[in-house]
Amino acid sequence: MTCKLGVPCLNTCQRACKSRRIYMSHGKMAQRCVARLRHPTCQTRVSVRLFTCQQWIALLYNWQLLNAVPWSPLVNDVDNTLTTQLFSQKNGITSALLGLTILWHPDTERIGEQFLGPAEEGAIEVCRYTPLFFRPGQDGIALGHRAIARAPLTVRRNADDSVDLVAPDSRMALEVNGALLAGTRHFTRDDIGAGVVLGLGGQVLLCLHWMTSFPRPNLFPGLLGVSSGAIATRELIRQVAGTDLAVLLLGETGTGKDVAARAIHQASKRSANPLVAVNMATLSESLAAADLFGAVKGAYTGAQAPRQGLFAEADGGTLFLDELGDTPASVQPMLLRVLETGCYRPLGASADARTTARLIAATDQDLDARGFNQPLLRRMEAFVIRVPTLRERREDIGLLLAHMLKGCDLSAAEIAAFPPALVSEMCNYDWPGNIRQLANVARRMVMALQAGERPVLSQYVHAPAAPRSAGAGYAMSAEQPRSASLKNPADAAPRRKLAEISNDDLLGALEEHGWQISGAAQQLGLSRPSLYKLIEAHPAIRPAALIPREELDAALRAHGGDLALCASRLKNPSEALRRHLRVLGLDASPAQV
Ligand SMILES: Nc1ncnc2c1ncn2[C@@H]1O[C@H](COP(=O)(O)OP(=O)(O)OP(=O)(O)O)[C@@H](O)[C@H]1O
């Protein structure tokens, strides 16, 4: 049966799948899902009943292998079918799928396309013509680039979840984690967990990684990522957005906690009401209560008028408490009371006020270990989202980089001309400052390239990019332990004394982290309050309130509202700058914060 364009129609395909693998190889009804499929040309819709996650894979896999018909699986958001975790059960051991993601391709639209490899032992042959890489809802396409050999690189998954790479019989340069490969290399399950970067012919970069979530269209445009970590984070955001639960976002600096908080608010029924964000590290111990809960006239020296607190400002909307771990101790019990009862007492008032603001908090600290108010912490843990680090989602680096280059106003052709060797270095780096650091480094590299320079990554990052382990059997020069920056960045810099840090060290760290306090503090081995002390004493850094309005206007205009660039130009911490701009009613782009 064919449609009017001569493409075999759905019923034929359904029968083909049925008779080949899907129903026959899985007799047991473990979990029943319905795949809704639509033929791209004749638009016929049909539901295919699938019993296990493995069948989903088999279904897509068959299409890729047979290339019979370019069907588009439709995401069934109602019953959540496609969010099912992708695991195979082998002898009682849970094991994820092997995935390949395009990190970089001269056709930049292809970056982020994926191939779902075998769930059990099996081989993938990677060459110019196979396999087909997909984006959810679109047809699969081969890598196709002329720099890639016709002879295949074989990726063999073994029974113990280790992987062997067998270089192709060709002259194509094949790089693995930044080092040339010839012959066969062995990778452990953990090596694959850290993401193995494959460079093909100096033009195309792939990431070999585990996949535990089914690829699906992204409903949150500000939260890019095709990794399972990114998909799982978006899914949690989607689940919690419709509730009024308090949410605690955990994750290292620069991972996207702020973006996630905004996404939750935007997707909630409160989105028409304000989202008020406050960085708890910037509240002073003496005025924190007045900032949060408001004060009546005369409540404290200098309170010449009644003051509305942030809880009142966020009524009906969302109050985002960033850097929750730095909340002054005196206000922690007050926050607990609001969470439990919805009531609070403005400073100096004789009666309680009520708030309907929903609380979202974020921290990069281990609050259990910091003597944080435990009942408050338990309340905030009503719904926890751990935002993954960039090194745990290496397969997203190319996609994020391309997005950032677009944000630097580069055309598609200019992005395609970004040196692949530089992208390879970036994909192999562990990014202790996560997505924010990647964005800052990408911007600075673009400026260098535009000035005719030839940038290398080590010029832009504090910790040099040590070669990553390229698997067992590598030449001595390449057989190094994984980069030191792979360690938890919180452990990376030993605690230092203020006197040990020069003015230049301070400026360098702030610059590298886009003038964000947490990243710079982490790099310098200081607490945030200590970093603030250094900033106050630095001769080249003015308090944000002393920057003339014309200078602010000019910076915003010159950088199209990009707060990180304005902060760098004005030499001012971006948080302080954002607060000051808000007071003046000037606007910076939140996405760039
Ligand atoms: N998934 C994503 N897709 C695109 N950009 C992202 C993503 N996640 C974060 N970013 C960008 O990375 C930068 C840092 O994000 P964000 O401020 O949300 O991090 P954070 O975890 O809140 O950091 P901190 O703990 O230091 O406050 C921002 O410019 C943001 O736009």
The ligand as an SDF file (V2000), in Angstrom:
LIG
                    3D

 31 33  0  0  0  0  0  0  0  0999 V2000
   20.1720   24.3170   29.2840 N   0  0  0  0  0  0  0  0  0  0  0  0
   20.6480   25.5200   28.9520 C   0  0  0  0  0  0  0  0  0  0  0  0
   20.5660   25.9310   27.6750 N   0  0  0  0  0  0  0  0  0  0  0  0
   21.0910   27.1180   27.3050 C   0  0  0  0  0  0  0  0  0  0  0  0
   21.7010   27.9690   28.1510 N   0  0  0  0  0  0  0  0  0  0  0  0
   21.7850   27.6220   29.4270 C   0  0  0  0  0  0  0  0  0  0  0  0
   21.2590   26.3870   29.9000 C   0  0  0  0  0  0  0  0  0  0  0  0
   21.4880   26.3030   31.2230 N   0  0  0  0  0  0  0  0  0  0  0  0
   22.1430   27.4320   31.5600 C   0  0  0  0  0  0  0  0  0  0  0  0
   22.3240   28.2240   30.4890 N   0  0  0  0  0  0  0  0  0  0  0  0
   23.0220   29.5120   30.4760 C   0  0  0  0  0  0  0  0  0  0  0  0
   24.1450   29.3730   31.3470 O   0  0  0  0  0  0  0  0  0  0  0  0
   24.3250   30.5450   32.1270 C   0  0  0  0  0  0  0  0  0  0  0  0
   24.2940   30.1970   33.6010 C   0  0  0  0  0  0  0  0  0  0  0  0
   22.9940   29.7250   33.9580 O   0  0  0  0  0  0  0  0  0  0  0  0
   22.3690   30.0220   35.3860 P   0  0  0  0  0  0  0  0  0  0  0  0
   22.6010   31.4370   35.8110 O   0  0  0  0  0  0  0  0  0  0  0  0
   20.9590   29.5630   35.3400 O   0  0  0  0  0  0  0  0  0  0  0  0
   23.2520   29.0590   36.3070 O   0  0  0  0  0  0  0  0  0  0  0  0
   23.1420   28.8220   37.8800 P   0  0  0  0  0  0  0  0  0  0  0  0
   23.2140   27.3570   38.0920 O   0  0  0  0  0  0  0  0  0  0  0  0
   21.9310   29.5260   38.4160 O   0  0  0  0  0  0  0  0  0  0  0  0
   24.4680   29.5110   38.3980 O   0  0  0  0  0  0  0  0  0  0  0  0
   24.7920   30.0810   39.8890 P   0  0  0  0  0  0  0  0  0  0  0  0
   24.6820   28.9270   40.8440 O   0  0  0  0  0  0  0  0  0  0  0  0
   26.2100   30.5610   39.7750 O   0  0  0  0  0  0  0  0  0  0  0  0
   23.8140   31.1730   40.1480 O   0  0  0  0  0  0  0  0  0  0  0  0
   23.2240   31.4960   31.7020 C   0  0  0  0  0  0  0  0  0  0  0  0
   23.7620   32.3600   30.7240 O   0  0  0  0  0  0  0  0  0  0  0  0
   22.1770   30.6130   31.0780 C   0  0  0  0  0  0  0  0  0  0  0  0
   21.4350   31.2980   30.1030 O   0  0  0  0  0  0  0  0  0  0  0  0
  1  2  1  0
  2  3  1  0
  2  7  2  0
  3  4  2  0
  4  5  1  0
  5  6  2  0
  6  7  1  0
  6 10  1  0
  7  8  1  0
  8  9  2  0
  9 10  1  0
 10 11  1  0
 11 12  1  0
 11 30  1  0
 12 13  1  0
 13 14  1  0
 13 28  1  0
 14 15  1  0
 15 16  1  0
 16 17  2  0
 16 18  1  0
 16 19  1  0
 19 20  1  0
 20 21  2  0
 20 22  1  0
 20 23  1  0
 23 24  1  0
 24 25  2  0
 24 26  1  0
 24 27  1  0
 28 29  1  0
 28 30  1  0
 30 31  1  0
M  END
$$$$
